[in-house]
């Protein structure tokens, strides 16, 4: 399939021209994400085709010619200025050189503490921590769109008596995600387990939120792009959960699209952040409560796992004539050539769009497991789940 994929928002509206995607950080900064050393490098391979107005610093396993060939086959144009590295020291040296040219860095998570000047970062570390701290959410969102919540110090948490089912969440500005620092507490036993976990991790969590459990009919991750001109709502992907607060993926279904009211709410929050100096992509978890209220749960002032799916969905769906998309992620063995051969037909036929590929042959910590992230398309929700199961089964056979 040769038809090009076109993001719904042009790359120059996502980040300021000349900005530098520098995602290579350290495990200290990602301790509330549960990151491994391998993930410090795989995260640098995100967002191909969406950073064409920028310079990117990527690990060679996620930006080699064999990987770019798969993106071209998918119709994705990757014209960014890519600088590849093998080690953290190499990545930082490239960043130093670009900073000396007057460029500013951005990434999904804070960089190594004190390693780069604050004024050389598109979003200062202090602003990043403020905006991403769940405890500050009421400073960005009106109270009518928040669940009932109480911010507790660790001393207060030790004495706290839960009034009923609730969530315990990290309140501070340390980078979090994927529900790693969110615990559902439907009963006393689960609450005590969660309380012990937060006490054990108190060095990375300044305070804890006790939040009511809101009955939801659906929840979306609403994407926004904040630039000098204003805030653009990118759309939203419905979140899928394996357990309460534990996201397992995302789906875009026109029959369950995010309503205009949620788009307006996300845009207003983005404007509040823009006034504070934020620039770039962000995502907001917005749920539709059973009583009709829109509730904002978590601020993610960084790009999210669903961002490429949201930005490429419309173009991919129109091209394939398949309206529903489902996120896809897997780690697969065999040679990289075997993997690319097996994916050739799904990509060519337009029902698989790869949005991140990582070649395990170029990274010793990958232990031969290539990573493929993207989304699948089909005519409806049931069909796209079946397609996902078949593809995963086919790839697991080698």
KOLLUMTI-22147 format. One record per residue (C-alpha): x, y, z; residue number from 1; residue in one letter. Coordinates in Angstrom, 3 decimals, decimal comma, padded with zeros to 6 digits. Each point is the difference from the previous one (the first is absolute). Example, Ala and Ser with C-alpha at 12.3 -4.5 7.8 and 13.67 -1.06 7.14 Angstrom:
<rs>
+----------+----------+----------+-----+------+
:        u :        v :        w : pos : code :
+----------+----------+----------+-----+------+
:  012,300 : -004,500 :  007,800 :   1 :    a :
:  001,370 :  003,440 : -000,660 :   2 :    s :
+----------+----------+----------+-----+------+
</rs>
This chain:
<rs>
+----------+----------+----------+-----+------+
:        u :        v :        w : pos : code :
+----------+----------+----------+-----+------+
:  000,000 :  000,000 :  000,000 :   1 :    x :
:  001,707 :  003,186 : -001,182 :   2 :    x :
: -002,496 :  002,630 :  001,139 :   3 :    x :
:  001,650 :  002,276 :  002,529 :   4 :    x :
: -001,033 :  000,225 :  003,616 :   5 :    x :
: -000,681 :  003,595 :  000,980 :   6 :    x :
: -000,294 :  000,975 :  003,680 :   7 :    x :
: -003,136 :  001,948 :  000,862 :   8 :    x :
:  002,139 :  002,843 :  001,353 :   9 :    x :
:  003,165 :  001,088 : -001,879 :  10 :    x :
:  003,283 : -000,694 :  001,856 :  11 :    x :
:  000,892 :  003,694 :  000,170 :  12 :    x :
: -003,069 :  000,565 :  002,215 :  13 :    x :
:  001,085 : -002,655 :  002,518 :  14 :    x :
:  003,388 :  001,326 :  001,061 :  15 :    x :
:  001,912 :  003,193 : -000,829 :  16 :    x :
:  002,186 : -000,332 : -003,094 :  17 :    x :
:  003,581 : -000,907 :  000,829 :  18 :    x :
: -000,841 : -001,578 :  003,365 :  19 :    x :
:  001,907 : -003,156 :  000,915 :  20 :    x :
: -001,645 : -003,264 :  001,021 :  21 :    x :
:  002,295 : -001,262 :  002,759 :  22 :    x :
: -001,617 : -002,817 :  001,970 :  23 :    x :
:  003,059 : -001,847 :  001,362 :  24 :    x :
: -000,130 :  000,451 :  003,763 :  25 :    x :
:  000,792 : -002,247 :  002,995 :  26 :    x :
: -001,773 : -002,504 :  002,230 :  27 :    x :
: -000,193 :  002,491 :  002,858 :  28 :    x :
: -002,285 :  002,246 : -002,074 :  29 :    x :
: -002,199 : -002,941 : -001,047 :  30 :    x :
: -000,215 : -001,823 :  003,328 :  31 :    x :
: -003,769 :  000,578 :  000,269 :  32 :    x :
: -000,506 : -001,463 : -003,476 :  33 :    x :
:  001,596 : -003,344 :  000,767 :  34 :    x :
:  002,495 :  000,481 : -002,839 :  35 :    x :
:  002,806 : -002,419 : -000,797 :  36 :    x :
:  003,376 :  001,007 : -001,447 :  37 :    x :
: -001,184 : -001,147 : -003,445 :  38 :    x :
: -003,010 :  002,319 :  000,088 :  39 :    x :
:  002,298 :  002,988 :  000,450 :  40 :    x :
:  001,044 : -000,601 : -003,606 :  41 :    x :
: -003,227 : -001,349 : -001,511 :  42 :    x :
: -001,845 :  003,187 :  001,005 :  43 :    x :
:  002,299 :  001,971 : -002,322 :  44 :    x :
: -001,543 : -001,799 : -002,996 :  45 :    x :
: -003,474 :  001,481 :  000,466 :  46 :    x :
: -001,818 :  002,445 : -002,287 :  47 :    x :
:  001,431 : -000,695 : -003,489 :  48 :    x :
: -001,704 :  002,101 : -002,660 :  49 :    x :
: -001,247 :  002,528 :  002,555 :  50 :    x :
:  003,250 :  001,813 :  000,804 :  51 :    x :
:  000,961 :  001,032 : -003,511 :  52 :    x :
:  000,415 :  003,627 :  001,105 :  53 :    x :
:  002,501 : -001,074 :  002,663 :  54 :    x :
:  003,375 : -001,580 :  000,555 :  55 :    x :
: -000,168 : -003,376 :  001,748 :  56 :    x :
:  002,552 : -001,907 :  002,085 :  57 :    x :
: -000,866 : -003,681 : -000,349 :  58 :    x :
:  001,648 : -003,292 :  000,851 :  59 :    x :
:  001,242 : -001,644 : -003,168 :  60 :    x :
: -002,232 : -003,037 :  000,612 :  61 :    x :
: -003,074 :  002,172 : -000,541 :  62 :    x :
:  001,186 :  002,118 : -002,910 :  63 :    x :
:  002,081 : -002,195 : -002,298 :  64 :    x :
: -000,655 : -000,375 : -003,738 :  65 :    x :
: -001,797 : -003,318 :  000,547 :  66 :    x :
: -002,456 :  001,703 :  002,373 :  67 :    x :
: -000,513 :  003,031 : -002,240 :  68 :    x :
: -000,771 : -002,368 : -002,884 :  69 :    x :
: -002,994 : -001,348 :  001,963 :  70 :    x :
: -001,304 :  003,511 :  000,585 :  71 :    x :
:  000,345 :  000,834 : -003,699 :  72 :    x :
: -001,908 : -003,137 : -000,879 :  73 :    x :
: -002,784 :  001,209 :  002,294 :  74 :    x :
: -000,139 :  003,313 : -001,871 :  75 :    x :
:  001,526 :  001,906 :  002,891 :  76 :    x :
:  002,358 :  002,832 : -000,940 :  77 :    x :
:  002,897 :  000,358 :  002,443 :  78 :    x :
:  001,994 :  003,079 : -000,969 :  79 :    x :
:  001,231 :  001,052 :  003,448 :  80 :    x :
:  003,660 :  000,810 :  000,601 :  81 :    x :
:  000,959 : -003,222 :  001,813 :  82 :    x :
:  003,162 : -000,395 :  002,071 :  83 :    x :
:  000,605 : -003,566 :  001,182 :  84 :    x :
:  001,910 : -001,224 :  003,044 :  85 :    x :
:  001,028 : -003,238 :  001,693 :  86 :    x :
:  000,718 :  001,103 :  003,575 :  87 :    x :
: -001,435 :  002,547 :  002,395 :  88 :    x :
:  003,263 :  001,967 : -000,133 :  89 :    x :
: -000,294 :  000,240 : -003,783 :  90 :    x :
: -003,611 :  001,186 :  000,252 :  91 :    x :
:  000,929 :  002,662 :  002,529 :  92 :    x :
:  002,972 :  001,174 : -002,074 :  93 :    x :
: -002,292 :  000,483 : -003,009 :  94 :    x :
: -002,422 :  001,942 :  002,194 :  95 :    x :
:  002,847 :  002,196 :  001,294 :  96 :    x :
:  001,011 :  000,845 : -003,547 :  97 :    x :
: -003,549 :  000,941 : -000,979 :  98 :    x :
: -000,446 :  002,113 :  003,137 :  99 :    x :
:  003,179 :  001,875 : -000,979 : 100 :    x :
: -001,762 :  000,828 : -003,281 : 101 :    x :
: -002,845 :  001,598 :  001,954 : 102 :    x :
: -002,421 : -002,921 : -000,199 : 103 :    x :
: -002,363 : -001,144 :  002,781 : 104 :    x :
: -000,734 : -003,569 :  001,086 : 105 :    x :
: -003,303 : -001,740 :  000,652 : 106 :    x :
: -001,027 : -003,530 :  000,869 : 107 :    x :
: -002,673 : -002,001 :  001,786 : 108 :    x :
:  001,807 : -000,164 :  003,348 : 109 :    x :
:  002,415 :  002,194 :  001,965 : 110 :    x :
:  003,656 : -000,213 : -001,009 : 111 :    x :
:  002,754 : -000,981 :  002,420 : 112 :    x :
: -000,123 :  002,463 :  002,886 : 113 :    x :
:  002,324 :  002,952 : -000,500 : 114 :    x :
:  001,486 : -001,376 : -003,215 : 115 :    x :
: -001,329 :  002,717 : -002,330 : 116 :    x :
: -000,779 :  003,676 :  000,702 : 117 :    x :
: -003,660 :  000,736 :  000,705 : 118 :    x :
: -000,060 :  002,676 : -002,714 : 119 :    x :
:  001,168 : -002,584 : -002,546 : 120 :    x :
: -003,230 : -001,985 :  000,483 : 121 :    x :
: -003,268 :  000,806 : -001,751 : 122 :    x :
: -001,887 : -000,642 :  003,249 : 123 :    x :
:  001,975 :  000,783 :  003,142 : 124 :    x :
:  000,327 : -002,836 :  002,548 : 125 :    x :
: -001,923 :  002,038 :  002,586 : 126 :    x :
: -002,918 :  000,610 : -002,379 : 127 :    x :
:  000,002 : -003,648 : -001,094 : 128 :    x :
: -000,277 : -001,135 :  003,613 : 129 :    x :
: -002,708 :  002,535 :  000,813 : 130 :    x :
: -002,202 : -000,885 : -002,970 : 131 :    x :
:  000,398 : -003,765 :  000,347 : 132 :    x :
: -000,619 : -000,079 :  003,749 : 133 :    x :
: -003,471 : -001,458 :  000,531 : 134 :    x :
: -000,250 :  002,060 :  003,167 : 135 :    x :
:  000,011 :  003,201 : -002,084 : 136 :    x :
: -002,836 : -001,065 : -002,277 : 137 :    x :
: -002,522 :  002,283 :  001,713 : 138 :    x :
:  002,173 :  002,964 : -001,028 : 139 :    x :
: -000,641 : -000,846 : -003,653 : 140 :    x :
: -003,529 : -001,452 :  000,095 : 141 :    x :
: -003,207 :  001,420 :  001,472 : 142 :    x :
: -001,325 : -001,966 :  002,975 : 143 :    x :
: -003,109 : -001,143 : -001,857 : 144 :    x :
:  002,202 : -002,184 : -002,183 : 145 :    x :
:  001,963 : -001,679 :  002,815 : 146 :    x :
: -000,692 : -003,024 :  002,141 : 147 :    x :
: -000,097 :  000,530 :  003,760 : 148 :    x :
:  003,573 : -000,267 :  001,232 : 149 :    x :
:  002,207 :  000,625 :  003,012 : 150 :    x :
:  003,753 :  000,598 : -000,141 : 151 :    x :
:  001,794 : -001,746 :  002,875 : 152 :    x :
:  003,512 :  000,218 :  001,370 : 153 :    x :
:  001,557 : -003,348 :  000,830 : 154 :    x :
: -000,659 :  000,682 :  003,682 : 155 :    x :
: -003,654 :  000,709 : -000,772 : 156 :    x :
: -000,221 : -003,115 : -002,184 : 157 :    x :
:  001,257 : -002,099 :  002,919 : 158 :    x :
: -003,006 :  001,177 :  002,071 : 159 :    x :
: -002,541 :  000,190 : -002,839 : 160 :    x :
: -003,203 : -002,035 :  000,266 : 161 :    x :
: -001,551 : -000,737 : -003,428 : 162 :    x :
: -003,696 :  000,912 : -000,126 : 163 :    x :
: -000,591 : -002,649 : -002,663 : 164 :    x :
:  001,461 : -001,116 : -003,346 : 165 :    x :
:  002,564 :  002,454 : -001,358 : 166 :    x :
:  003,154 :  000,451 : -002,025 : 167 :    x :
:  003,358 :  000,906 :  001,505 : 168 :    x :
:  002,192 :  001,960 : -002,426 : 169 :    x :
:  003,382 :  001,657 :  000,000 : 170 :    x :
: -000,575 :  003,732 :  000,412 : 171 :    x :
:  003,478 :  001,381 : -000,708 : 172 :    x :
:  001,765 :  001,042 : -003,187 : 173 :    x :
:  002,072 : -003,144 : -000,564 : 174 :    x :
: -000,705 : -001,487 : -003,442 : 175 :    x :
: -002,715 : -002,662 :  000,171 : 176 :    x :
: -002,007 : -002,034 : -002,498 : 177 :    x :
: -001,800 : -003,242 : -000,848 : 178 :    x :
: -001,595 : -000,079 :  003,453 : 179 :    x :
:  003,297 : -000,990 :  001,644 : 180 :    x :
: -000,522 :  002,501 :  002,847 : 181 :    x :
: -003,811 : -000,370 :  000,138 : 182 :    x :
: -001,606 : -002,607 :  002,265 : 183 :    x :
: -003,650 : -001,003 :  000,003 : 184 :    x :
: -001,194 : -000,703 :  003,520 : 185 :    x :
: -003,461 : -001,604 : -000,068 : 186 :    x :
:  000,358 : -001,401 :  003,538 : 187 :    x :
:  002,058 :  000,306 :  003,169 : 188 :    x :
:  002,535 : -002,657 : -000,942 : 189 :    x :
:  000,834 :  001,659 : -003,324 : 190 :    x :
:  000,216 :  003,376 :  001,734 : 191 :    x :
:  002,536 : -001,315 :  002,514 : 192 :    x :
:  002,067 : -001,516 : -002,823 : 193 :    x :
: -000,066 :  003,305 : -001,887 : 194 :    x :
:  000,868 :  002,000 :  003,113 : 195 :    x :
:  003,021 : -002,226 :  000,611 : 196 :    x :
:  001,093 :  000,431 : -003,657 : 197 :    x :
: -000,119 :  003,783 :  000,229 : 198 :    x :
:  001,947 : -000,035 :  003,247 : 199 :    x :
:  002,628 : -002,198 : -001,635 : 200 :    x :
:  000,279 :  002,443 : -002,946 : 201 :    x :
: -000,237 :  003,212 :  001,977 : 202 :    x :
:  003,424 :  001,209 : -001,200 : 203 :    x :
: -001,536 :  000,568 : -003,462 : 204 :    x :
: -003,479 :  001,073 :  001,114 : 205 :    x :
: -000,378 :  003,216 :  001,972 : 206 :    x :
: -003,697 : -000,508 :  000,816 : 207 :    x :
: -002,920 : -002,292 : -000,829 : 208 :    x :
: -003,506 :  000,680 : -001,357 : 209 :    x :
: -002,988 : -001,896 :  001,360 : 210 :    x :
: -002,613 :  000,266 : -002,772 : 211 :    x :
: -003,581 : -001,195 : -000,184 : 212 :    x :
: -000,884 : -002,783 : -002,412 : 213 :    x :
: -002,155 :  001,543 : -002,728 : 214 :    x :
: -002,233 : -002,300 : -002,029 : 215 :    x :
:  000,884 :  000,601 : -003,653 : 216 :    x :
: -001,654 : -001,008 : -003,238 : 217 :    x :
:  003,140 :  000,786 : -002,050 : 218 :    x :
:  003,363 :  001,729 :  000,380 : 219 :    x :
:  002,158 :  001,653 : -002,651 : 220 :    x :
:  003,526 :  001,287 : -000,219 : 221 :    x :
: -000,535 :  003,436 : -001,545 : 222 :    x :
:  003,013 :  001,269 : -001,935 : 223 :    x :
:  000,882 :  003,679 : -000,236 : 224 :    x :
:  002,774 :  001,983 : -001,692 : 225 :    x :
:  000,964 :  003,244 :  001,692 : 226 :    x :
:  001,895 :  002,528 : -002,106 : 227 :    x :
:  000,536 :  003,740 : -000,157 : 228 :    x :
: -003,300 :  000,563 : -001,809 : 229 :    x :
: -002,156 : -001,982 :  002,416 : 230 :    x :
: -001,149 : -003,516 :  000,838 : 231 :    x :
: -001,185 : -002,538 : -002,572 : 232 :    x :
: -001,987 : -003,074 :  001,034 : 233 :    x :
:  001,379 : -002,958 : -001,950 : 234 :    x :
: -002,932 : -002,286 :  000,810 : 235 :    x :
: -000,251 : -002,885 :  002,401 : 236 :    x :
:  000,530 : -003,743 :  000,286 : 237 :    x :
: -002,225 : -002,110 :  002,199 : 238 :    x :
:  002,035 : -001,637 :  002,742 : 239 :    x :
: -000,158 : -003,751 :  000,560 : 240 :    x :
:  000,745 : -001,429 :  003,433 : 241 :    x :
:  001,135 : -003,418 :  001,208 : 242 :    x :
: -000,944 :  001,060 :  003,550 : 243 :    x :
: -001,134 :  003,271 :  001,602 : 244 :    x :
:  002,582 :  002,716 : -000,846 : 245 :    x :
:  002,190 : -002,532 : -001,839 : 246 :    x :
: -000,148 :  000,953 : -003,661 : 247 :    x :
:  000,576 : -002,792 : -002,493 : 248 :    x :
: -000,420 :  001,917 : -003,256 : 249 :    x :
: -002,198 :  002,394 : -001,937 : 250 :    x :
: -002,652 : -000,159 : -002,684 : 251 :    x :
: -001,464 :  002,630 : -002,320 : 252 :    x :
: -003,571 : -000,765 : -000,997 : 253 :    x :
: -002,115 :  002,670 : -001,740 : 254 :    x :
: -003,062 : -001,429 :  001,739 : 255 :    x :
:  001,554 :  000,860 :  003,382 : 256 :    x :
:  001,859 :  003,173 : -000,931 : 257 :    x :
:  001,037 :  002,567 :  002,583 : 258 :    x :
: -002,732 :  002,672 :  000,179 : 259 :    x :
:  000,490 :  003,666 : -000,833 : 260 :    x :
: -000,406 :  000,932 :  003,649 : 261 :    x :
:  003,048 : -002,102 :  000,888 : 262 :    x :
:  001,985 :  001,629 : -002,802 : 263 :    x :
: -000,910 :  003,441 :  001,329 : 264 :    x :
:  000,963 : -001,028 :  003,530 : 265 :    x :
:  003,384 : -001,326 : -001,144 : 266 :    x :
:  000,641 :  003,179 : -001,994 : 267 :    x :
: -000,777 :  002,205 :  002,995 : 268 :    x :
:  002,435 : -001,960 :  002,183 : 269 :    x :
:  002,636 :  000,337 : -002,710 : 270 :    x :
: -000,510 :  003,761 : -000,031 : 271 :    x :
:  000,578 :  000,121 :  003,758 : 272 :    x :
:  003,268 : -001,861 : -000,510 : 273 :    x :
:  000,979 :  002,203 : -002,939 : 274 :    x :
: -000,239 :  003,116 :  002,171 : 275 :    x :
:  002,475 : -001,652 :  002,378 : 276 :    x :
:  002,455 : -000,570 : -002,863 : 277 :    x :
: -000,671 : -003,580 : -001,110 : 278 :    x :
:  000,589 : -000,803 : -003,677 : 279 :    x :
: -000,432 : -003,351 : -001,709 : 280 :    x :
: -002,309 : -003,010 :  000,135 : 281 :    x :
: -001,978 : -001,086 :  003,045 : 282 :    x :
: -002,723 : -002,492 :  000,839 : 283 :    x :
: -002,814 :  000,125 :  002,529 : 284 :    x :
: -001,961 : -002,958 :  001,349 : 285 :    x :
: -003,650 :  001,054 : -000,239 : 286 :    x :
: -002,801 : -002,320 :  001,021 : 287 :    x :
: -003,759 :  000,182 : -000,537 : 288 :    x :
: -001,641 : -000,752 :  003,344 : 289 :    x :
: -003,260 : -001,905 :  000,223 : 290 :    x :
: -001,706 :  003,242 :  001,109 : 291 :    x :
:  001,149 :  001,782 : -003,190 : 292 :    x :
:  002,879 :  002,001 :  001,484 : 293 :    x :
:  003,353 :  000,222 : -001,751 : 294 :    x :
:  002,744 : -000,764 :  002,536 : 295 :    x :
:  003,700 :  000,718 : -000,500 : 296 :    x :
:  002,122 : -002,563 :  001,800 : 297 :    x :
:  003,635 :  000,368 : -000,938 : 298 :    x :
:  002,184 :  002,661 : -001,616 : 299 :    x :
:  002,597 : -001,286 : -002,459 : 300 :    x :
:  001,919 :  003,012 : -001,246 : 301 :    x :
:  002,031 : -002,093 : -002,391 : 302 :    x :
: -001,020 : -002,097 : -002,964 : 303 :    x :
: -001,870 : -003,202 :  000,750 : 304 :    x :
:  000,062 : -003,525 : -001,385 : 305 :    x :
: -003,194 :  000,743 : -001,954 : 306 :    x :
:  001,265 :  003,253 : -001,558 : 307 :    x :
:  001,259 : -001,515 : -003,314 : 308 :    x :
: -003,209 : -002,030 : -000,315 : 309 :    x :
: -002,105 :  003,142 :  000,499 : 310 :    x :
:  002,011 :  002,012 : -002,525 : 311 :    x :
:  000,202 : -002,661 : -002,734 : 312 :    x :
: -003,391 : -001,700 :  000,502 : 313 :    x :
: -002,092 :  002,111 : -002,381 : 314 :    x :
:  002,460 : -000,296 : -002,878 : 315 :    x :
:  000,540 : -003,742 :  000,526 : 316 :    x :
: -003,725 : -000,727 :  000,382 : 317 :    x :
: -000,876 :  001,899 : -003,174 : 318 :    x :
:  002,766 : -001,717 : -001,952 : 319 :    x :
: -000,984 : -003,518 :  001,101 : 320 :    x :
: -003,754 :  000,576 :  000,104 : 321 :    x :
:  000,049 : -001,387 :  003,567 : 322 :    x :
: -001,387 :  002,392 :  002,648 : 323 :    x :
:  001,099 : -001,584 :  003,307 : 324 :    x :
:  003,578 : -000,146 :  001,283 : 325 :    x :
:  001,495 : -001,892 :  002,939 : 326 :    x :
:  003,453 :  000,507 :  001,495 : 327 :    x :
:  002,487 : -002,813 : -000,453 : 328 :    x :
:  003,240 : -000,806 :  001,790 : 329 :    x :
:  002,156 : -003,074 :  000,192 : 330 :    x :
:  003,496 : -001,388 :  000,421 : 331 :    x :
:  000,961 : -002,612 : -002,584 : 332 :    x :
:  002,906 : -002,382 : -000,523 : 333 :    x :
:  001,789 : -001,092 : -003,182 : 334 :    x :
:  002,118 :  002,120 : -002,290 : 335 :    x :
: -001,072 :  003,532 : -000,816 : 336 :    x :
: -000,206 : -000,976 : -003,660 : 337 :    x :
: -002,472 : -002,766 :  000,876 : 338 :    x :
: -002,096 :  002,458 :  002,001 : 339 :    x :
: -000,102 :  002,597 : -002,773 : 340 :    x :
: -000,901 : -002,692 : -002,533 : 341 :    x :
: -002,928 : -001,179 :  002,111 : 342 :    x :
: -001,255 :  003,539 :  000,460 : 343 :    x :
:  000,384 :  000,949 : -003,664 : 344 :    x :
: -003,487 : -001,068 : -001,124 : 345 :    x :
: -001,948 :  001,516 :  002,953 : 346 :    x :
:  001,869 :  003,290 : -000,451 : 347 :    x :
: -000,386 : -000,009 : -003,797 : 348 :    x :
: -003,715 : -000,766 :  000,281 : 349 :    x :
: -000,458 :  002,898 :  002,396 : 350 :    x :
: -001,470 : -001,728 :  003,053 : 351 :    x :
:  003,207 :  000,192 :  002,052 : 352 :    x :
:  001,678 :  003,360 :  000,598 : 353 :    x :
:  003,323 : -000,251 :  001,865 : 354 :    x :
:  000,719 :  003,046 :  002,150 : 355 :    x :
:  003,104 : -001,299 :  001,800 : 356 :    x :
:  002,388 : -002,784 : -000,980 : 357 :    x :
:  003,111 : -001,017 :  001,937 : 358 :    x :
:  002,558 : -002,409 : -001,469 : 359 :    x :
:  001,228 : -002,332 :  002,759 : 360 :    x :
:  003,068 : -000,951 : -002,031 : 361 :    x :
:  001,418 :  003,444 :  000,823 : 362 :    x :
: -000,527 : -000,052 :  003,764 : 363 :    x :
:  001,446 : -002,621 :  002,354 : 364 :    x :
: -002,624 :  000,547 :  002,709 : 365 :    x :
: -002,822 : -000,866 : -002,428 : 366 :    x :
:  001,009 : -003,688 :  000,125 : 367 :    x :
: -001,172 : -000,597 : -003,549 : 368 :    x :
: -003,508 :  001,384 :  000,521 : 369 :    x :
: -000,914 :  002,568 : -002,657 : 370 :    x :
: -002,635 :  002,544 :  001,006 : 371 :    x :
: -002,863 :  001,043 : -002,236 : 372 :    x :
: -002,532 :  002,618 :  001,057 : 373 :    x :
: -002,766 :  001,368 : -002,173 : 374 :    x :
: -003,683 : -000,451 : -000,680 : 375 :    x :
: -002,257 : -002,361 : -001,934 : 376 :    x :
: -003,104 :  000,856 : -002,015 : 377 :    x :
: -003,221 : -001,888 : -000,653 : 378 :    x :
: -003,677 :  000,617 : -000,707 : 379 :    x :
: -001,164 : -000,147 :  003,633 : 380 :    x :
:  001,128 : -000,644 :  003,586 : 381 :    x :
: -000,530 : -003,740 : -000,067 : 382 :    x :
:  001,880 : -000,387 : -003,287 : 383 :    x :
:  002,995 :  002,063 :  001,061 : 384 :    x :
:  000,417 : -002,051 :  003,189 : 385 :    x :
: -000,070 : -003,172 : -002,085 : 386 :    x :
:  002,605 :  001,458 : -002,379 : 387 :    x :
:  002,225 :  000,822 :  002,961 : 388 :    x :
: -000,218 : -003,530 :  001,377 : 389 :    x :
:  000,812 : -001,551 : -003,383 : 390 :    x :
:  002,987 :  002,264 : -000,618 : 391 :    x :
:  001,424 : -000,557 :  003,454 : 392 :    x :
: -000,375 : -003,756 : -000,384 : 393 :    x :
:  001,691 :  000,059 : -003,409 : 394 :    x :
:  002,944 :  002,031 :  001,279 : 395 :    x :
:  000,475 : -002,149 :  003,090 : 396 :    x :
:  000,672 : -003,055 : -002,178 : 397 :    x :
:  003,543 :  000,989 : -000,867 : 398 :    x :
+----------+----------+----------+-----+------+
</rs>
